[in-house]
């Protein structure tokens, strides 16, 4: 038995040696001819969603013909073609190793490789206040924007498409700011449309259009009555004239006025003859009065008086939406039928005649002129404008 076991072991070792020897011989005599694979790709740097073209038509079968081109695009996608030309779209940023295996009709294969870089588009993170009101400076903040490859970003803001700041005729290509944050000044209510463009310097450019709805402000209106009194005192010789222009209606509605011209030291007859005139050309108003003697028993001087009442309707308390307090005041005072006296007033005082005159021509006039005082009392209904806090 022991001799048989030894004999079997010897036969097994001999068989193994023969097998190894034959395998070596077969490998030595393998005459398969390999092709030569070449691979070109263009472009090698693209943006997400773009296409790369691959060209392997310069590959050589060496012997016979090339029967297959097997493509591995590096993103999990593979394909096989009978021609050495194809293309592929990359949707996600990154660096992809592309491999090509070429096989000829002899069964020989060869490989070639290239790398395609897909640049990631920056992501815009834009924030701004939700409910800005007219007159606010709105902060547009894009500082949290990012790039997949951590590239340094550049910013271009066109803050308002309705305004052509560079004067080229196109309001949508202005560069109003190049910082990561920008201030939009809102002088009026309405919808402001603008855009932000971010560039990563590698061809990755993204633009976001924004719309900011700017609301009008709310104001509470209450009215109060105020009396404004002005006076002027001068001296006029006979034949002279004094004028003054005023604007009393800039802060409220003119309800009424009374103007009194009083001459000094003109108690006894014959009285001096002065005239008072008030002209408001914008409203077609013009009235004139001449001085008349006062009550002698009460030592009253000569006077001229002009009065006007019910010039405007009284204001009513209300709530108004507008862009500013100045706009509210303009709206209240410019309403049709309620805007009398908003334009300039001109006051005239004329010394028509001063008495008595000299009875002898060569002697000086004993009363060449007179002192006078003009008092103007105006009743104004003024609005008290208070902004209502934002809710």
Secondary structure, DSSP 8 states (H G I E B T S, - for coil): -HHHHHHHHHHHHHHHHHHHHHHHHHHHT------B---EEE-SEEETTEEEEEE-TT-B-SSS-EEEEEEE-SSS-EEEESSSEEEEEE-S-EEEEEEEEEEETTS-EEEEEEEEEEE---B---B--SS-BTT-EEEEE-TT-B-TT----EEEEE--TT--TT-SS-TTS---B-SSEEEEE--S-EEEEEEEEEE-SSS-EEEEEEEEEEB-EEEEEEEEEEEEEEEEEEEEETT-EEEEEE-TTSSEEEEEEEEEEEESS--SSS--EEEEEEEEGGGTEEEEEE-B---GGGT---EEEEEE---S-----EEEEESSHHHHHHHHHSSTTS-TT-S-EEEEEEEEE-S---SSTTS--TT-EEEEEEEEEEEEEEEEEEE----
